[in-house]
Amino acid sequence: MGGDCLNTGCVPSKALIRAAHTMAEISQAERFGIQADKPTVDFAKVMQRVKDVISKVEPHDSVERYSGLGVDCIQGEATIRSPWEVEVNGQVLTTRNIVIGTGARPLVPSIPGLDTVNYLTSDNVWELTEQPGKLLVLGGGPIGCELAQSFSLLGTDVTLVEMADQLLIREDADAAALVVDGLQKDGVNVLLSHKAVKFTHENGRQYVTLEQDGDEKDVEFDYVLLALGRVANTKGFGLEEIGVELTERGTVKVNDYLQTNFPNIFAVGDVAGPFQLTHAAGHQAWYAAVNALFGQFKKFRADYSVMPAGTYTSPEMARVGLNEKEAKAQASPTKWHNTVLTISTVPSLMVKITALSRF
């Protein structure tokens, strides 16, 4: 219960980020006239606090809470037998509607030698109790950026590798550049336009070979954190067998009402996309639930026009709805005018507001 957000996503990552921010504040105390001894990190205690925070939040997402609210919570491996039947633990449940919310898992790429080195994902990085001396992070999305900066602030030597020519590729380039500056100031070695081509061992040490414009170089690491995106969980519970359609991206194909090609089967969250955000999944779940219950009277189109998103680096980056890059891509030059209203930066927050206005 609680899904990725509670167990491997939002909650543990923000707990780690909080520790990293505390370390950064203490390190700068002298700037404010405060004398502090040289801080040290007890990494095992940092990670234990992460687990404690999860445990504190856990009751709000527990079986006990939802059972108390009148929900029948059945734990087990489910298989969709037909559009109206789901089998769990040998019991067949019949239903008018099914909502699929199976989430996604970290992408593990097919890079030669990866299976021979110490690699982590956002699922198991929280099991670390000893701090890596050298951490290689593959992927410059929100997860990669947040964890790279946090580990660096806690004292790990971090190298962040991104294939594209900017971090946070979905965001505007000027906004992403501010995040790069923040990461570099906090000690992260940011390598853009680099591709990991193989992993090797030599004299008990682990290396990745990176390629850029035909040139190669090796970078040593103790652990590599894979932050290369997520893959929708669509296999192993009957979708293929009954013929639920998928998109080219491997997510469950849904219409504006969150329905699959079976009108009574809905899908929400990471398994459906297009967002991989906890609050987006909750937003979709409202539409799916209402449409499932009352769709015979009126159906509601899911509205993503003001979907917020935040990346919890320093500076933080937040957005609501379209950014400038997306606005330009969607704008018709004869009908729409794209205007950047303001960019505001403070030490801990960076917000860029973009608007579309009709001529």
Secondary structure, 3 states (H helix, E strand, C coil): CCHHHHHCCHHHHHHHHHHHHHHHHHHCHHHHCCCCCCCCCCHHHHHHHHHHHHHHHHHHHCHHHHHHCCCCCCCCCEEEEECCEEEECCEEEECCCEEECCCEEECCCCCCCHHHCCEECCCCHHHCCCCCCEEEEECCCHHHHHHHHHHHHCCCEEEEEECCCCCCCCCCHHHHHHHHHHHHHCCCEEEECCEEEEEEEECCEEEEEEEECCEEEEEEECEEEECCCEEECCCCCCHHHHCCCECCCCCECCCCCCECCCCCEEECHHHCCCCCCHHHHHHHHHHHHHHHHHCCCCCCCCCCCCCEEEECCCCEEEEECCCHHHHHHHCCCCCEEEEEEEEEEECCEEEEEEEEEEC
